[in-house]
Structure formats: structure tokens, C-alpha cells
Amino acid sequence: MSGSPITVSGRRARFSAVEGVRAILVAVPASSIPELDDELRLRLGRRYGSAIDGWFAELPDVLEDLAERWSVEWGTLIQRGSMAVVIRCQTADGRAAVLKASPDRERLAHEAAALAHWRTRHVPAVLSVDESVGALMIEAIEPEHRSSKPRAIRAWRVSLPS
């Protein structure tokens, strides 16, 4: 069972085999899922209606499963949008990422497919998709910092006939 994740007292851990030793337990603090608050439920409820209730109730378990399978550490909830729950996270290799979970699984699958086909520096890479639960993890893209230097602006004088 080398490298297999387990949970011990609320902490994620992995077993790893070492010659002469059966197993070593290395405990890694598990990050908590951000609070899925009433504001989020209301925002999604305006779009999806009462159909959101069952999905929303199951969401913490789905997110815990995704964190385990995709090896992510949770960051903060992004309180925007009305189509999905959006959470900042970090991958096991330290990359900043964003996880989106939506009850509209088909829409999220289309979004993942579209993102996977676009190749520009402005489009985030798709890191993981699970269409069965409506989840998509993409790389986080930070806005470019604008230079503090003013850009030269070319002015044109236009003479209008009198």
C-alpha cells in the first residue's frame, strides 16, 4: 500500500515502504474545505432554484473526495458568479489552481473542452475534470501587473471645416 492516502484524526497521511521497515506514517495536515455559506447558496439558488438543495448538501463530501483524488489543498472561496462554487486551491506540486463545481455538469464539461482547445497565455490550462460530479480544476491566472510608468499617448489634432 505504498503511497496510498489515508485519513488519521482529520489529517491526511501516506504510507511509504522503506527497506527493513514495514511502513512509515507521514502525517500531512489536511486543509479544510472553505465554508459554503448562505450567500453562496442564495446566489446559486437564484440560478438553479430549489434543485440546488440536494446538490449543495452533498457538495462537502464531493469536495473532500476531489481533494483526496486530485491532491489539492484548499484555499479561499471566490464569492463571485452564479453558475458554480469556485475555490482557490493548490496542487501537490505547488501550483496555484482554481476548482469549480457546478450542478450543471454538462455546462462545466463544455467549459473544460473549450478551455482545453484554446492555447494562449490568457487561457488557463485544464488540470483535472470529473464530469460525473461536475468538477473542473484549472490553473490560476493572476492578472498582469501594469507598469507604473505612464505610456506615451499619441494625440491627433483634427481640424474641422468651419
N, C-alpha and C positions, 0 to 999 in steps of 0.2 A: 504494500500500500504506500509506496514511496511517493512523496509529494502530494498525497491526497489531502484536500482541505477537510477539516472538521471544525466543530464549534465546541469550545470548552469554557464554561462560565461566561458566556457572552463574548468571548474572544475567538477570533479566527485563528486557526493553527494549522500547521502542516507537519506530517510525519516525513522524515527522511532517513533512509537507511545509511548506516555507517559500518564499515567492516569491524567486526568484533562487538558491535552494539546492536541490539535489536532495533531500537528506534529512538530518536531524539524528538522531543516535542518542543517546537519553537512557537511560542505564543505571539501573535501579532494582534494589536488592538483592532477590533472591528469598528469601522466608523458607523455612526448611526444614520439612519435614513432621516433626512430633514423633516420637520413637522409638516404634515399635509393638512394645512389649516382650513378654516371655514371660508376664508377669502378665495382660496383655490377651488374649493368645492362649489361655491356660488358662481364663480367665473365659468367653470366647465359646465355647471348645471344650466346656465343661460343658453349655452350652445346645444347641449345634448338632452336637456330635460331630466326627468326622474330616472331615465335609463342609466344615468351616471352612478346611481346609488350602489348597485351591486358591484360594478367595476371598481368604484372608489374603495369599497370595503375590502376587496381582495388585493388592492394595489400594494400595501406594505409587504405582503408575502411575496408578490411578484418581484418587487424591487429587491428584497433580500435574496431571492433566488438569482436574479440577474447579477447582483454584486458578487455573489459566490462564483457563478459561471464565468463572468467576464472579468473577474478580479479587479473590481473598482473600489475606490474609497470615495465616500460621498462628500460633497461639498455643500454649497447652499442652494436653496430653491430659487429659481428665477421666476419672480412673480410677474410674468407678462403672458400675453396670449390667451386664447380661449379654446385652443384645439388639443392641447397636450399638457402634461405635467413635465416641466423642464428643470433638470437638476445639474448643477456643475458637479464634476467628479474628476478623479484622477485615475489613470490606468496603472497597472502594476509596474510598467516601465517608466512611470513618472510623467507621462504626457497629460496635459490638461484636456479634458473632454467634456461633452455635454450629453446627457442622456435624456431622451424624450420618450414618454409613454403616453399612449392615447387609446381611448376606447374605439376610435375609428381606425381599425387595423389596416384596412385597405388603403386609406389615405396615406398612412405612415409608410406602407410598403411602396407606394408610388413615389413618395418623397425620397426614400432610400435609393430607389432605382434611378431617379433623376440625378441625385447628388453623385452617385457612382459613375454616371456618364459624363458629367461636366469636369473638365480638367483646367482649372485656373487657380491662381493663388488666392482668389477671393471665395472659393467654394470649399467648405470643409470636407475632409476625407471621411468616408463611412468606415467606422471601426468595427461595428457589430450590428446585426439586425436579428430580431426574433419576431417574425410576422405573427406567430401563433399567440403572442401576448401583446402585440402592438408596441414593440420597443425598438428604439434606434439609438445607437451611440455614435456620435460624430466628434471629430476633433474640434477643440475650442479655437475659435479665431478671434484674436484680440484686434480691436480697431487700431489702425495705424496712427501713430502719434504725428501730429502735424508739426512742422518746424516752427519755431518761434520767430524765425526771420520772415518779414513780410515779402511776398512775391511781387515782382515788378508787374505793374499793370499798365498795359499799353492803352493810352487814351486816344480816341479819334475825334477830331473836330469835324463836324459836318456842317456845311453851310447850306442853309435852305434858301431857295429863291424867295425874294420878297414880293 
